[in-house]
Amino acid sequence: PVFTDAPDWERALFESKPKLPPAPPVPVDHEVGDQDVLPFGGGARVVAAPGHTPGSTAFHLPAFGVLFLGDAAANVGGKTMVGVFNTDRSRALESLGAVSRLDAEVAYFGHGEAIVGSASAALRAAAASPSGS
C-alpha cells in the first residue's frame, strides 16, 4: 500500500515488517453504505470511516451505546488513537473525528483493548489531538 502523509516512525515500522502477498479477493454478499441501518443489535448503523482503507467502516449500535471501530482507531496500552498504516492519514483523522461524535459507552477496536465506559470521551480526546492520539 501507499501511505500518504504518514509520520516517519510509521513508515519505518511498516518497512521493517516482512512483506506478505496480497490476500485474494472475497465475494461480497451485500454492499452497505454510510448511514445504512442493518437488522441486528437494535438497528446497527453503518458509519463510513475511510482512511485506513478507502472503504473502511465502523458500526454503531445506538440502542446499546456500542461502537465497533475496526481499524478506524486503536486503543493500545490505555491510549486511544488513530490507527497505523493508513492509506490516507488525513481522511483517517477526519474519520476519527466523525466516530468521536457518536454516543458510545463501549468501543471495540481492531487493535487494542475495548473501552467499557465513556468510550466517546476517549475518542473525542484522541480526535482533539493534532496527531490523533
FIVO-882077 format. One record per atom (N, C-alpha, C, O, CB): residue number from 1; z negated, x, y negated; atom name; residue in one letter. Coordinates in Angstrom, 1 decimal. Atoms other than C-alpha are relative to their C-alpha. Glycine has a CB too. Layout:
REM residues N
NUM;Z;X;Y;CA;a $
...
//
This chain:
REM residues 133
1;0.0;0.8;1.2;N;p $
1;0.0;0.0;0.0;CA;p $
1;0.0;0.9;-1.3;C;p $
1;-0.4;2.0;-1.2;O;p $
1;-1.2;-0.9;0.0;CB;p $
2;0.0;-0.6;1.3;N;v $
2;0.5;0.9;-3.6;CA;v $
2;-1.2;-0.6;-0.8;C;v $
2;-1.3;-1.8;-1.0;O;v $
2;1.3;-0.1;-0.8;CB;v $
3;1.1;0.4;0.8;N;f $
3;-2.7;0.7;-5.7;CA;f $
3;0.2;0.2;-1.5;C;f $
3;0.4;1.4;-1.9;O;f $
3;-1.3;0.6;0.5;CB;f $
4;-0.1;-0.2;1.5;N;t $
4;-2.3;0.0;-9.4;CA;t $
4;-1.3;0.1;-0.6;C;t $
4;-2.3;-0.5;-0.2;O;t $
4;0.8;-1.2;-0.6;CB;t $
5;1.2;-0.2;0.8;N;d $
5;-4.9;1.2;-11.8;CA;d $
5;-1.3;0.2;0.8;C;d $
5;-2.4;-0.2;0.3;O;d $
5;-0.2;-1.1;-1.0;CB;d $
6;1.2;-0.3;-0.8;N;a $
6;-7.3;2.3;-9.0;CA;a $
6;-0.7;1.2;-0.6;C;a $
6;0.0;2.1;-1.1;O;a $
6;0.4;0.2;1.5;CB;a $
7;0.8;-1.2;0.5;N;p $
7;-10.1;4.7;-10.1;CA;p $
7;0.3;1.2;1.0;C;p $
7;0.7;1.0;2.1;O;p $
7;-1.5;-0.3;0.0;CB;p $
8;-0.3;-1.2;-0.8;N;d $
8;-9.6;8.3;-8.9;CA;d $
8;-0.8;0.1;1.3;C;d $
8;-0.3;0.5;2.3;O;d $
8;-0.2;1.2;-0.9;CB;d $
9;0.8;-0.1;-1.2;N;w $
9;-12.5;8.1;-6.5;CA;w $
9;0.5;-0.9;1.1;C;w $
9;0.4;-0.5;2.3;O;w $
9;-1.5;-0.3;-0.3;CB;w $
10;-0.6;1.0;-1.0;N;e $
10;-10.9;5.1;-4.8;CA;e $
10;1.2;0.6;0.7;C;e $
10;1.4;0.4;1.9;O;e $
10;0.2;-1.4;-0.6;CB;e $
11;-1.2;-0.6;-0.5;N;r $
11;-7.6;6.8;-4.4;CA;r $
11;-0.3;1.2;1.0;C;r $
11;0.3;1.3;2.0;O;r $
11;0.9;0.6;-1.2;CB;r $
12;0.4;-1.1;-0.8;N;a $
12;-9.2;9.9;-3.0;CA;a $
12;-0.6;-0.5;1.4;C;a $
12;-0.3;0.1;2.4;O;a $
12;-1.1;0.9;-0.7;CB;a $
13;0.6;0.6;-1.2;N;l $
13;-11.2;7.8;-0.5;CA;l $
13;1.1;-0.6;0.9;C;l $
13;1.1;-0.3;2.1;O;l $
13;-1.0;-1.1;-0.3;CB;l $
14;-1.1;0.5;-0.8;N;f $
14;-8.0;6.0;0.6;CA;f $
14;0.8;1.1;0.7;C;f $
14;1.1;1.0;1.9;O;f $
14;0.9;-0.9;-0.9;CB;f $
15;-0.8;-1.1;-0.5;N;e $
15;-6.1;9.2;1.0;CA;e $
15;-0.7;0.8;1.1;C;e $
15;-0.1;1.4;2.0;O;e $
15;0.4;0.9;-1.1;CB;e $
16;0.7;-0.8;-1.0;N;s $
16;-8.9;10.7;3.2;CA;s $
16;-0.1;-0.8;1.3;C;s $
16;-0.5;-0.2;2.3;O;s $
16;-1.4;0.3;-0.5;CB;s $
17;0.1;0.8;-1.3;N;k $
17;-8.7;7.9;5.8;CA;k $
17;1.2;0.1;0.8;C;k $
17;2.3;0.4;0.3;O;k $
17;-0.2;-1.5;-0.4;CB;k $
18;-1.1;-0.1;-0.9;N;p $
18;-6.5;8.0;8.8;CA;p $
18;1.0;-1.1;-0.3;C;p $
18;0.6;-2.3;-0.6;O;p $
18;-0.4;0.0;1.5;CB;p $
19;-1.0;1.0;0.3;N;k $
19;-3.2;6.1;8.3;CA;k $
19;0.3;-0.8;1.3;C;k $
19;0.5;-0.2;2.4;O;k $
19;1.3;0.7;-0.5;CB;k $
20;-0.3;0.8;-1.1;N;l $
20;-2.7;3.2;10.6;CA;l $
20;1.3;-0.7;-0.1;C;l $
20;1.8;-0.9;-1.3;O;l $
20;-1.1;-1.1;0.2;CB;l $
21;-1.3;0.7;0.2;N;p $
21;0.6;1.5;11.4;CA;p $
21;-0.3;-1.4;-0.5;C;p $
21;-1.4;-2.0;-0.3;O;p $
21;0.7;-0.1;1.4;CB;p $
22;0.2;1.3;0.5;N;p $
22;1.1;-1.8;9.7;CA;p $
22;-0.2;-1.0;1.1;C;p $
22;0.3;-0.9;2.2;O;p $
22;1.2;-0.5;-0.8;CB;p $
23;0.2;1.1;-0.9;N;a $
23;-0.1;-4.9;11.5;CA;a $
23;1.2;-0.9;0.1;C;a $
23;1.9;-1.1;-0.8;O;a $
23;-1.3;-0.9;-0.4;CB;a $
24;-1.1;0.9;-0.2;N;p $
24;2.5;-7.2;13.0;CA;p $
24;-0.2;-1.3;-0.8;C;p $
24;-1.4;-1.7;-0.9;O;p $
24;0.3;-0.2;1.5;CB;p $
25;0.1;1.2;0.6;N;p $
25;3.2;-10.4;11.2;CA;p $
25;-0.6;-1.1;0.9;C;p $
25;-0.4;-1.0;2.1;O;p $
25;1.3;-0.5;-0.6;CB;p $
26;0.6;1.1;-0.8;N;v $
26;1.3;-13.5;12.3;CA;v $
26;0.6;-1.3;-0.4;C;v $
26;1.0;-1.5;-1.6;O;v $
26;-1.6;0.0;-0.1;CB;v $
27;-0.6;1.3;0.4;N;p $
27;2.6;-17.1;12.4;CA;p $
27;-1.0;-0.7;-0.9;C;p $
27;-2.2;-0.6;-0.8;O;p $
27;0.3;-0.8;1.3;CB;p $
28;0.8;0.8;0.9;N;v $
28;1.4;-19.4;9.7;CA;v $
28;0.0;-1.4;0.4;C;v $
28;1.1;-2.0;0.6;O;v $
28;0.5;0.1;-1.5;CB;v $
29;0.1;1.4;-0.4;N;d $
29;0.2;-22.8;10.8;CA;d $
29;0.1;-1.0;-1.2;C;d $
29;0.7;-2.1;-1.1;O;d $
29;-1.2;-0.3;0.8;CB;d $
30;0.1;0.9;1.1;N;h $
30;-0.5;-24.3;7.4;CA;h $
30;-0.2;0.8;-1.3;C;h $
30;-1.2;1.5;-1.4;O;h $
30;-1.1;-1.1;0.2;CB;h $
31;0.2;-0.8;1.3;N;e $
31;0.0;-22.8;3.9;CA;e $
31;-0.9;-0.8;-0.9;C;e $
31;-0.9;-2.1;-0.9;O;e $
31;1.4;0.2;-0.7;CB;e $
32;0.9;0.6;1.0;N;v $
32;-2.7;-23.5;1.3;CA;v $
32;0.3;0.5;-1.3;C;v $
32;0.8;1.7;-1.5;O;v $
32;-1.4;0.2;0.4;CB;v $
33;-0.2;-0.5;1.4;N;g $
33;-2.6;-23.2;-2.4;CA;g $
33;-1.3;-0.2;-0.8;C;g $
33;-2.2;-0.9;-0.3;O;g $
33;1.1;-0.8;-0.7;CB;g $
34;1.1;0.0;0.9;N;d $
34;-5.1;-22.8;-5.2;CA;d $
34;-0.4;-1.5;-0.3;C;d $
34;0.4;-2.3;-0.6;O;d $
34;0.3;0.7;-1.3;CB;d $
35;0.7;1.3;0.2;N;q $
35;-7.5;-25.8;-5.5;CA;q $
35;0.3;-1.1;1.1;C;q $
35;-0.1;-2.2;0.9;O;q $
35;0.5;-0.5;-1.3;CB;q $
36;-0.1;1.0;-1.1;N;d $
36;-6.3;-27.5;-2.3;CA;d $
36;-1.4;-0.2;0.6;C;d $
36;-2.3;0.7;0.6;O;d $
36;1.0;0.6;1.1;CB;d $
37;1.3;0.3;-0.7;N;v $
37;-9.2;-29.2;-0.5;CA;v $
37;0.3;-0.2;1.5;C;v $
37;1.1;-1.0;1.9;O;v $
37;-0.7;-1.3;-0.6;CB;v $
38;-0.2;0.0;-1.4;N;l $
38;-9.5;-28.7;3.2;CA;l $
38;-1.1;-0.9;0.7;C;l $
38;-2.2;-1.0;0.1;O;l $
38;0.0;1.4;0.7;CB;l $
39;0.9;1.0;-0.5;N;p $
39;-11.1;-31.3;5.5;CA;p $
39;-1.1;0.6;0.9;C;p $
39;-1.3;0.2;2.1;O;p $
39;0.8;-1.0;0.8;CB;p $
40;1.2;-0.5;-0.7;N;f $
40;-14.2;-29.3;6.6;CA;f $
40;-1.1;0.4;-1.0;C;f $
40;-0.7;0.6;-2.2;O;f $
40;0.3;1.2;1.0;CB;f $
41;1.0;-0.5;0.9;N;g $
41;-17.5;-28.3;5.1;CA;g $
41;-0.2;-0.9;-1.2;C;g $
41;-0.6;-0.5;-2.3;O;g $
41;0.3;1.4;-0.5;CB;g $
42;0.2;0.9;1.1;N;g $
42;-17.7;-31.4;3.0;CA;g $
42;1.1;0.1;-1.1;C;g $
42;1.0;-0.4;-2.2;O;g $
42;-1.3;0.2;-0.7;CB;g $
43;-1.1;-0.2;0.9;N;g $
43;-14.4;-30.5;1.4;CA;g $
43;0.1;1.4;-0.5;C;g $
43;-0.4;1.7;-1.6;O;g $
43;0.0;-1.0;-1.2;CB;g $
44;0.0;-1.4;0.3;N;a $
44;-13.7;-26.8;1.3;CA;a $
44;1.2;0.2;-1.0;C;a $
44;2.4;-0.1;-0.7;O;a $
44;0.2;0.9;1.2;CB;a $
45;-1.0;-0.3;1.0;N;r $
45;-11.8;-25.8;-1.9;CA;r $
45;0.6;1.4;0.1;C;r $
45;-0.2;2.3;0.2;O;r $
45;-0.5;-0.3;-1.4;CB;r $
46;-0.7;-1.2;0.0;N;v $
46;-9.2;-23.1;-1.8;CA;v $
46;0.0;0.6;-1.4;C;v $
46;0.3;-0.1;-2.3;O;v $
46;1.5;-0.1;0.6;CB;v $
47;0.0;-0.7;1.3;N;v $
47;-9.6;-20.6;-4.6;CA;v $
47;0.9;1.2;0.0;C;v $
47;0.6;2.2;0.8;O;v $
47;-1.5;0.4;-0.4;CB;v $
48;-0.8;-1.2;0.0;N;a $
48;-6.8;-18.2;-5.4;CA;a $
48;-0.8;1.2;-0.6;C;a $
48;-1.5;1.0;-1.6;O;a $
48;1.3;-0.3;-0.9;CB;a $
49;0.8;-1.2;0.4;N;a $
49;-8.3;-14.7;-5.7;CA;a $
49;0.9;1.2;0.2;C;a $
49;0.5;2.1;1.0;O;a $
49;-1.3;0.1;0.8;CB;a $
50;-0.9;-1.1;-0.2;N;p $
50;-5.3;-12.3;-5.9;CA;p $
50;-0.6;1.3;-0.6;C;p $
50;-1.4;1.3;-1.5;O;p $
50;1.4;-0.3;-0.7;CB;p $
51;0.4;-1.3;0.5;N;g $
51;-5.8;-8.6;-6.5;CA;g $
51;-0.1;0.9;1.2;C;g $
51;0.5;2.0;1.2;O;g $
51;-1.3;-0.1;-0.7;CB;g $
52;0.1;-0.8;-1.2;N;h $
52;-6.9;-7.2;-3.1;CA;h $
52;1.4;0.0;0.6;C;h $
52;2.0;1.1;1.0;O;h $
52;-1.1;-0.5;1.0;CB;h $
53;-1.4;0.2;-0.3;N;t $
53;-3.5;-8.6;-2.0;CA;t $
53;0.5;-1.1;-0.8;C;t $
53;-0.3;-1.9;-1.4;O;t $
53;0.2;-0.3;1.6;CB;t $
54;-0.5;1.1;0.8;N;p $
54;-1.2;-11.0;-3.8;CA;p $
54;-0.5;-1.4;0.4;C;p $
54;-0.7;-2.2;-0.5;O;p $
54;1.5;0.1;-0.1;CB;p $
55;0.4;1.3;-0.4;N;g $
55;-2.2;-13.9;-1.7;CA;g $
55;-1.4;-0.2;0.4;C;g $
55;-1.7;-1.2;1.1;O;g $
55;0.9;-0.4;1.2;CB;g $
56;1.4;0.2;-0.4;N;s $
56;-5.9;-13.4;-1.3;CA;s $
56;-0.6;-1.3;-0.5;C;s $
56;-0.3;-1.8;-1.6;O;s $
56;-0.8;1.2;-0.6;CB;s $
57;0.7;1.3;0.4;N;t $
57;-8.1;-16.5;-1.3;CA;t $
57;-1.4;0.1;0.3;C;t $
57;-1.9;1.0;1.1;O;t $
57;0.7;-1.2;0.8;CB;t $
58;1.4;0.3;-0.3;N;a $
58;-11.7;-17.5;-1.3;CA;a $
58;-0.1;-1.5;0.3;C;a $
58;0.8;-2.2;0.0;O;a $
58;-1.0;0.5;-1.2;CB;a $
59;0.2;1.4;-0.4;N;f $
59;-13.1;-20.7;0.0;CA;f $
59;-1.4;-0.5;-0.5;C;f $
59;-2.4;0.2;-0.2;O;f $
59;0.1;-0.2;1.5;CB;f $
60;1.2;0.5;0.6;N;h $
60;-15.8;-22.7;-1.9;CA;h $
60;-0.4;-1.4;0.6;C;h $
60;0.5;-2.3;0.7;O;h $
60;0.2;-0.2;-1.5;CB;h $
61;0.5;1.2;-0.6;N;l $
61;-17.9;-25.4;-0.2;CA;l $
61;-1.0;-0.5;-1.0;C;l $
61;-2.2;-0.3;-0.8;O;l $
61;-0.6;0.2;1.4;CB;l $
62;0.9;0.4;1.1;N;p $
62;-19.4;-27.1;-3.3;CA;p $
62;-1.1;-0.9;0.5;C;p $
62;-2.2;-0.9;0.0;O;p $
62;0.7;-0.7;-1.1;CB;p $
63;1.0;0.9;-0.5;N;a $
63;-21.3;-29.7;-1.2;CA;a $
63;-1.2;0.8;0.5;C;a $
63;-2.3;0.3;0.6;O;a $
63;0.6;-0.8;1.1;CB;a $
64;1.1;-0.8;-0.6;N;f $
64;-23.4;-26.8;0.3;CA;f $
64;-0.3;1.2;-0.9;C;f $
64;-1.2;2.0;-0.6;O;f $
64;0.4;0.4;1.3;CB;f $
65;0.2;-1.1;0.9;N;g $
65;-23.2;-24.3;-2.6;CA;g $
65;0.3;1.4;0.7;C;g $
65;-0.4;2.3;0.5;O;g $
65;-1.4;0.1;-0.4;CB;g $
66;-0.4;-1.1;-0.8;N;v $
66;-21.4;-21.8;-0.3;CA;v $
66;1.3;0.5;-0.4;C;v $
66;2.2;-0.3;-0.7;O;v $
66;-0.1;-0.3;1.5;CB;v $
67;-1.2;-0.7;0.4;N;l $
67;-18.7;-19.3;-1.2;CA;l $
67;0.4;1.1;1.1;C;l $
67;-0.4;2.0;1.3;O;l $
67;0.0;0.6;-1.4;CB;l $
68;-0.5;-1.0;-0.9;N;f $
68;-16.6;-17.3;1.3;CA;f $
68;1.0;0.8;-0.8;C;f $
68;2.1;0.3;-1.2;O;f $
68;0.6;-0.6;1.4;CB;f $
69;-0.8;-0.8;0.9;N;l $
69;-15.1;-14.4;-0.6;CA;l $
69;1.0;0.9;0.6;C;l $
69;2.0;1.4;0.0;O;l $
69;-0.9;0.8;-0.8;CB;l $
70;-1.0;-0.9;-0.6;N;g $
70;-13.2;-12.4;1.9;CA;g $
70;-0.1;1.4;-0.7;C;g $
70;-1.1;2.0;-0.8;O;g $
70;1.4;-0.5;0.0;CB;g $
71;0.0;-1.3;0.7;N;d $
71;-12.1;-9.2;0.1;CA;d $
71;0.1;-0.2;-1.5;C;d $
71;0.4;0.8;-2.2;O;d $
71;1.2;0.8;0.5;CB;d $
72;0.0;0.2;1.5;N;a $
72;-12.3;-10.7;-3.4;CA;a $
72;-1.2;0.7;-0.7;C;a $
72;-1.1;1.0;-1.8;O;a $
72;0.0;-1.5;-0.4;CB;a $
73;1.2;-0.7;0.5;N;a $
73;-15.7;-9.0;-3.8;CA;a $
73;-0.7;0.6;1.2;C;a $
73;-0.4;0.3;2.4;O;a $
73;-0.9;-0.9;-0.8;CB;a $
74;0.8;-0.6;-1.0;N;a $
74;-18.1;-6.9;-1.8;CA;a $
74;-1.5;0.0;-0.4;C;a $
74;-1.7;-0.1;-1.6;O;a $
74;0.5;1.5;0.4;CB;a $
75;1.4;-0.1;0.3;N;n $
75;-21.9;-6.7;-1.6;CA;n $
75;-0.6;1.1;0.9;C;n $
75;-1.1;0.7;2.0;O;n $
75;-0.7;-1.4;0.1;CB;n $
76;0.4;-1.1;-0.8;N;v $
76;-22.9;-3.3;-0.3;CA;v $
76;-1.3;0.6;-0.5;C;v $
76;-1.4;1.0;-1.7;O;v $
76;1.1;1.1;0.2;CB;v $
77;1.3;-0.6;0.4;N;g $
77;-26.5;-2.0;-0.4;CA;g $
77;-0.6;-0.7;-1.2;C;g $
77;-1.3;-0.1;-2.0;O;g $
77;0.3;1.5;-0.4;CB;g $
78;0.6;0.8;1.1;N;g $
78;-27.5;-4.8;-2.7;CA;g $
78;0.8;0.0;-1.3;C;g $
78;0.3;-0.6;-2.3;O;g $
78;-1.4;0.4;-0.2;CB;g $
79;-0.8;-0.1;1.2;N;k $
79;-24.8;-4.1;-5.2;CA;k $
79;1.3;-0.8;0.2;C;k $
79;2.1;-0.5;1.1;O;k $
79;0.4;1.5;-0.3;CB;k $
80;-1.2;0.9;0.0;N;t $
80;-22.2;-6.8;-5.8;CA;t $
80;1.0;0.6;-0.9;C;t $
80;0.8;1.0;-2.0;O;t $
80;-0.4;-1.5;-0.4;CB;t $
81;-1.1;-0.7;0.8;N;m $
81;-18.8;-5.5;-7.0;CA;m $
81;1.3;-0.5;0.5;C;m $
81;1.5;-1.2;1.5;O;m $
81;-0.1;1.5;0.2;CB;m $
82;-1.4;0.2;-0.4;N;v $
82;-15.1;-5.9;-6.9;CA;v $
82;0.2;0.9;1.2;C;v $
82;-0.3;2.0;1.2;O;v $
82;1.1;0.2;-1.2;CB;v $
83;-0.3;-0.8;-1.2;N;g $
83;-13.8;-4.7;-3.5;CA;g $
83;0.8;1.2;-0.3;C;g $
83;1.3;1.4;-1.5;O;g $
83;0.6;-0.8;1.0;CB;g $
84;-0.8;-1.2;0.2;N;v $
84;-11.9;-1.5;-3.0;CA;v $
84;1.4;-0.2;0.6;C;v $
84;1.6;-1.2;1.3;O;v $
84;-0.7;1.3;0.6;CB;v $
85;-1.3;-0.1;-0.5;N;f $
85;-8.3;-0.7;-2.1;CA;f $
85;0.8;-1.3;-0.4;C;f $
85;1.4;-2.0;0.5;O;f $
85;0.0;0.1;1.5;CB;f $
86;-0.7;1.2;0.6;N;n $
86;-6.9;-3.5;-4.3;CA;n $
86;1.5;0.4;-0.3;C;n $
86;1.7;1.5;-0.9;O;n $
86;-0.7;-0.6;-1.2;CB;n $
87;-1.4;-0.3;0.4;N;t $
87;-3.1;-3.7;-4.7;CA;t $
87;0.2;-0.2;-1.5;C;t $
87;1.1;0.4;-2.0;O;t $
87;1.0;-0.9;0.8;CB;t $
88;0.0;0.2;1.5;N;d $
88;-3.8;-4.8;-8.3;CA;d $
88;-1.4;-0.2;-0.5;C;d $
88;-1.9;-1.3;-0.5;O;d $
88;1.0;-1.2;-0.4;CB;d $
89;1.4;0.0;0.4;N;r $
89;-7.2;-3.9;-9.6;CA;r $
89;-0.2;-0.9;-1.2;C;r $
89;-1.3;-1.6;-1.2;O;r $
89;-0.5;1.4;-0.4;CB;r $
90;0.2;0.9;1.1;N;s $
90;-6.7;-5.8;-12.9;CA;s $
90;-0.1;-1.5;0.5;C;s $
90;-1.0;-2.2;0.0;O;s $
90;1.2;0.2;-1.0;CB;s $
91;0.1;1.4;-0.5;N;r $
91;-6.0;-9.0;-11.0;CA;r $
91;-1.2;-0.2;0.8;C;r $
91;-1.8;-1.3;0.8;O;r $
91;1.3;-0.3;0.8;CB;r $
92;1.2;0.1;-0.7;N;a $
92;-8.9;-8.3;-8.7;CA;a $
92;-1.2;-0.3;-0.9;C;a $
92;-2.1;-1.1;-0.6;O;a $
92;-0.2;1.3;0.9;CB;a $
93;1.1;0.2;1.0;N;l $
93;-11.2;-8.1;-11.7;CA;l $
93;0.0;-1.4;-0.6;C;l $
93;-1.0;-2.0;-0.8;O;l $
93;0.0;1.1;-1.1;CB;l $
94;-0.1;1.4;0.5;N;e $
94;-9.8;-11.4;-13.0;CA;e $
94;-0.5;-0.9;1.0;C;e $
94;-1.1;-1.9;0.7;O;e $
94;1.5;-0.2;-0.4;CB;e $
95;0.5;0.9;-1.0;N;s $
95;-10.4;-13.0;-9.7;CA;s $
95;-1.5;0.0;0.2;C;s $
95;-2.1;-1.0;0.5;O;s $
95;0.7;0.4;1.4;CB;s $
96;1.5;-0.1;0.0;N;l $
96;-14.0;-11.7;-9.6;CA;l $
96;-0.6;-0.9;-1.1;C;l $
96;-1.5;-1.6;-0.8;O;l $
96;-0.4;1.4;-0.2;CB;l $
97;0.5;0.8;1.0;N;g $
97;-14.5;-13.4;-12.9;CA;g $
97;0.2;-1.5;0.3;C;g $
97;-0.7;-2.3;0.0;O;g $
97;0.8;0.3;-1.3;CB;g $
98;-0.2;1.4;-0.4;N;a $
98;-13.0;-16.7;-11.6;CA;a $
98;-1.0;-0.4;1.0;C;a $
98;-1.5;-1.5;0.9;O;a $
98;1.5;-0.1;0.5;CB;a $
99;0.9;0.4;-1.0;N;v $
99;-15.1;-16.8;-8.5;CA;v $
99;-1.5;0.0;-0.5;C;v $
99;-2.3;-0.7;0.0;O;v $
99;0.1;0.8;1.3;CB;v $
100;1.4;-0.1;0.5;N;s $
100;-18.2;-15.9;-10.5;CA;s $
100;-0.4;-1.3;-0.8;C;s $
100;-1.5;-1.6;-1.0;O;s $
100;-0.2;1.2;-0.9;CB;s $
101;0.2;1.3;0.7;N;r $
101;-17.8;-19.2;-12.4;CA;r $
101;-0.3;-1.2;0.9;C;r $
101;-0.6;-2.3;0.4;O;r $
101;1.1;-0.3;-1.0;CB;r $
102;0.3;1.1;-0.9;N;l $
102;-18.2;-21.3;-9.3;CA;l $
102;-1.5;-0.1;0.3;C;l $
102;-2.2;0.9;0.1;O;l $
102;0.8;0.3;1.4;CB;l $
103;1.4;0.3;-0.3;N;d $
103;-21.5;-22.8;-8.4;CA;d $
103;-0.3;0.3;1.5;C;d $
103;0.0;-0.5;2.3;O;d $
103;-0.5;-1.4;-0.4;CB;d $
104;0.3;-0.3;-1.4;N;a $
104;-22.8;-21.0;-5.3;CA;a $
104;-1.3;0.7;0.1;C;a $
104;-1.7;1.6;-0.6;O;a $
104;1.1;1.0;0.6;CB;a $
105;1.3;-0.6;-0.3;N;e $
105;-26.2;-20.2;-4.0;CA;e $
105;0.1;1.0;1.1;C;e $
105;-0.6;2.0;1.1;O;e $
105;-1.0;-1.1;0.5;CB;e $
106;-0.2;-0.9;-1.1;N;v $
106;-24.9;-18.4;-0.9;CA;v $
106;1.5;0.5;-0.1;C;v $
106;2.4;-0.3;-0.3;O;v $
106;-0.2;-0.7;1.3;CB;v $
107;-1.4;-0.6;0.0;N;a $
107;-21.9;-16.0;-0.8;CA;a $
107;0.1;0.9;1.3;C;a $
107;-0.8;1.7;1.6;O;a $
107;0.2;0.8;-1.3;CB;a $
108;-0.3;-0.9;-1.2;N;y $
108;-20.4;-14.3;2.3;CA;y $
108;1.2;0.8;-0.4;C;y $
108;2.2;0.4;-1.0;O;y $
108;0.3;-0.9;1.2;CB;y $
109;-1.0;-1.0;0.4;N;f $
109;-18.2;-11.2;1.9;CA;f $
109;0.7;0.5;1.2;C;f $
109;0.1;0.6;2.3;O;f $
109;-0.7;1.1;-0.8;CB;f $
110;-0.7;-0.7;-1.1;N;g $
110;-15.6;-9.5;4.0;CA;g $
110;-0.7;1.4;0.3;C;g $
110;-0.6;1.9;1.4;O;g $
110;1.4;0.2;-0.4;CB;g $
111;0.7;-1.3;-0.1;N;h $
111;-17.6;-6.3;3.4;CA;h $
111;-1.4;-0.1;-0.7;C;h $
111;-1.4;-0.4;-1.9;O;h $
111;0.8;1.2;-0.6;CB;h $
112;1.3;-0.1;0.6;N;g $
112;-21.3;-6.1;2.9;CA;g $
112;-0.8;-1.3;0.5;C;g $
112;-0.4;-2.1;1.2;O;g $
112;0.0;0.0;-1.5;CB;g $
113;0.9;1.0;-0.3;N;e $
113;-24.3;-8.4;3.2;CA;e $
113;0.2;-1.3;-0.7;C;e $
113;0.7;-1.3;-1.9;O;e $
113;-1.4;0.5;-0.2;CB;e $
114;0.0;1.3;0.7;N;a $
114;-24.4;-12.1;2.4;CA;a $
114;-1.1;0.0;-1.1;C;a $
114;-2.1;0.7;-1.0;O;a $
114;-0.2;-1.2;1.0;CB;a $
115;1.1;0.3;1.0;N;i $
115;-26.3;-13.2;-0.7;CA;i $
115;-0.5;-1.4;0.3;C;i $
115;0.3;-2.3;0.3;O;i $
115;0.6;0.2;-1.5;CB;i $
116;0.5;1.3;-0.3;N;v $
116;-28.6;-16.0;0.1;CA;v $
116;-1.0;-0.3;-1.2;C;v $
116;-2.1;0.2;-1.2;O;v $
116;-0.8;-0.1;1.4;CB;v $
117;0.8;0.4;1.2;N;g $
117;-30.0;-17.5;-3.2;CA;g $
117;0.6;0.7;-1.2;C;g $
117;0.7;1.9;-1.3;O;g $
117;-1.4;0.5;0.2;CB;g $
118;-0.5;-0.5;1.3;N;s $
118;-28.5;-17.1;-6.7;CA;s $
118;1.3;0.9;0.1;C;s $
118;1.4;1.8;-0.6;O;s $
118;-1.1;0.8;-0.7;CB;s $
119;-1.3;-0.8;-0.2;N;a $
119;-25.1;-15.8;-5.5;CA;a $
119;0.8;0.0;-1.2;C;a $
119;1.4;1.0;-1.6;O;a $
119;0.8;-0.6;1.2;CB;a $
120;-0.9;0.1;1.2;N;s $
120;-23.3;-17.0;-8.6;CA;s $
120;-0.6;1.0;-1.1;C;s $
120;0.2;1.6;-1.8;O;s $
120;0.0;-1.4;-0.6;CB;s $
121;0.5;-1.0;1.0;N;a $
121;-25.7;-14.9;-10.8;CA;a $
121;0.4;1.4;0.3;C;a $
121;0.7;2.2;-0.6;O;a $
121;-1.6;-0.2;0.0;CB;a $
122;-0.4;-1.3;-0.4;N;a $
122;-25.0;-11.8;-8.8;CA;a $
122;1.5;0.3;-0.3;C;a $
122;1.9;1.3;-0.8;O;a $
122;-0.3;0.3;1.5;CB;a $
123;-1.4;-0.1;0.3;N;l $
123;-21.2;-12.4;-9.1;CA;l $
123;0.3;0.0;-1.5;C;l $
123;1.1;0.8;-1.9;O;l $
123;0.8;-1.2;0.7;CB;l $
124;-0.2;-0.1;1.4;N;r $
124;-21.4;-13.1;-12.8;CA;r $
124;-0.4;1.3;-0.6;C;r $
124;0.2;1.9;-1.5;O;r $
124;-0.9;-1.1;-0.7;CB;r $
125;0.4;-1.4;0.5;N;a $
125;-23.3;-9.8;-13.4;CA;a $
125;1.0;1.0;0.4;C;a $
125;1.3;1.8;-0.5;O;a $
125;-1.4;0.4;0.7;CB;a $
126;-1.0;-1.0;-0.4;N;a $
126;-20.7;-7.9;-11.4;CA;a $
126;1.3;-0.2;-0.9;C;a $
126;1.9;0.8;-1.4;O;a $
126;0.4;-0.2;1.5;CB;a $
127;-1.2;0.3;0.8;N;a $
127;-17.9;-9.7;-13.3;CA;a $
127;-0.1;0.5;-1.5;C;a $
127;0.8;0.8;-2.2;O;a $
127;0.4;-1.5;0.0;CB;a $
128;0.2;-0.3;1.4;N;a $
128;-19.5;-8.9;-16.7;CA;a $
128;0.1;1.5;-0.2;C;a $
128;0.2;2.0;-1.3;O;a $
128;-1.4;-0.5;-0.4;CB;a $
129;-0.1;-1.5;0.1;N;s $
129;-19.4;-5.1;-15.9;CA;s $
129;1.4;0.4;-0.2;C;s $
129;2.3;-0.2;0.5;O;s $
129;-0.7;0.6;1.2;CB;s $
130;-1.4;-0.4;0.2;N;p $
130;-16.3;-3.4;-17.2;CA;p $
130;0.7;0.6;1.3;C;p $
130;1.9;0.5;1.5;O;p $
130;0.1;1.1;-1.0;CB;p $
131;-0.5;-0.5;-1.2;N;s $
131;-15.9;-1.7;-13.8;CA;s $
131;0.0;-1.0;1.2;C;s $
131;0.5;-0.7;2.3;O;s $
131;-0.7;1.3;0.4;CB;s $
132;0.1;1.0;-1.1;N;g $
132;-16.6;-4.9;-11.8;CA;g $
132;-1.1;0.3;1.0;C;g $
132;-1.0;-0.1;2.1;O;g $
132;1.3;-0.1;0.7;CB;g $
133;1.1;-0.3;-0.9;N;s $
133;-19.8;-3.5;-10.3;CA;s $
133;-1.4;-0.1;-0.7;C;s $
133;-2.4;0.1;-0.1;O;s $
133;0.1;1.4;0.6;CB;s $
//
